[in-house]
Amino acid sequence: MKRKLIFVLAVLVIFASVFAGGCVFNIFSKDGPNTATIKLEGNPTTGYGWYYSVVPDGIIKEISSDYKQDFNPLGKNGVGGTFIFKFESVAPGEATITFEYYRDWEDDPPVDTVVYLVTVDEGLTLTMTEID
């Protein structure tokens, strides 16, 4: 009986996170001295998306943004995937980039937030550090 209860609770937690559109992981990678990529798990079929702001502006710029659906050999609807943002340094300085995962038509607070401190040196070498 106890095993069954634990199993049911685990399944409920998994379903709740999927239907809430919550983020499970984020990955930062440095592509070269002046560029970096941030990958954030999400599922736009739930209405959620990752939106970001950079403060102050002018230190980095977005080169590209994309969404890649997870492997889906059966062609099912509602499969999640990864939001991919690529940035390039443009001026020396420090900035904070804040990613928020929410439905843009709702007034509810974000369901997830990821923040990076961005440092660009005089040679335009970019460094990002995730802030907890």
N, C-alpha and C positions, 0 to 999 in steps of 0.2 A: 504494500500500500504506500509506504514511504517513497519507494522508487518511482512509483507511478505519479505521485504528487510532484516530485522533483522534476520528472520528465515534462509534465504538463506545464509547470512554471517556466522551465527553460524554453519550451516552444512558445509560450506566451510572450516572453521577453524578446525572442527573435522576431516574432510577428510584429510586436509593438515597435521595435526599432525600424523594421522594414517599412511599415505603413506610416510611421512618423517621418520617414525620409531622413533619418539621422545619419551622420557621418561615422564611418568606422575607422578610416585611416586617412592620413595625409602624408605625402611624400615630397620632399624637397631634393632637387638634384642640381648640381652646378654643371652647366653644359660647356662652359669655357670661362675665361677670366671675366668677361663682361655680360654673361647671360646666365639665367637660372630658370628652372621649370618647377612649378608647384602643381602637384596632382592631388585632387580631393575627390573622394568617393561620394557619389550622390545618385539620385534617381529623379530626373525631370518629369517622369510620368506621374509622380506624386504631386507635381506642381512646385516642388522645391528647386531652388537653384543657388549657386554660390555667387555672391556679389562682393566686390572688394572696394576699398578706398585706400589711397596713399596720402599720408600727411608727413611733411609738406610735399606738394607736387613738384615735379621737375628733377627729381633725383634718379628715378627709373621710369621706364615707359613699357607698356604692354606691347609685345611684338605679335603675339597671337593668343587666341583662346579657342578651345575645341572641346568637344565631348565625344568620348569613345564608349560605346555600349559594351558591356561584358559579353564574353563568348556566349552565344545563344543558338546552338545547333538546331533546336526545335522551333525557332522562330516565335517564341512566346512573347506576348505583350507585357509591358511593365518591368522589364529587366533593367537593373541598375547599371552603373558604369562609372566612369571617371571624368571629371572636369579637369582640363589641362590648361594652365596659364603659363605663358613664357614671357619673361621680362628681360630688358636690357638696361644697363646703366647708361645715363646720359650726362650726369654732372656729379662732382664730388659732394659728399655730405651724408647725413643720416636721415632716414625716414622710417615710418612704421606703415606696414601694409596689413590691413585687417580684412579677413575674409569672413563673411557671415552667410549662413545657410538658412534661407527662409523663402516663403511664398511672397512675391513682391506685391501682390494685391491685398494682403492681409496686414493688419496693424499689430499682429502678435510679435513678440520678441524672437530673435533668431533661435533655432533649435541647436545650432552649433556655431562656434566662433574659433578661428585660428588666426594668430597674430605673429608676424615676423618683424624683427628689427633688421633694417637694410642699411648696410654701410658701404659707401663707394669711396675709394681712395682717389688720390690725384691722378693716378694712371687709369682710372675708371674700372678698377678691379672691384667686382661686386661680391659682397658677403652677406648671407642671410642667416639669422639665428632665430629659431622659434622661441617665442615668449610664452611661458605657461600662464 
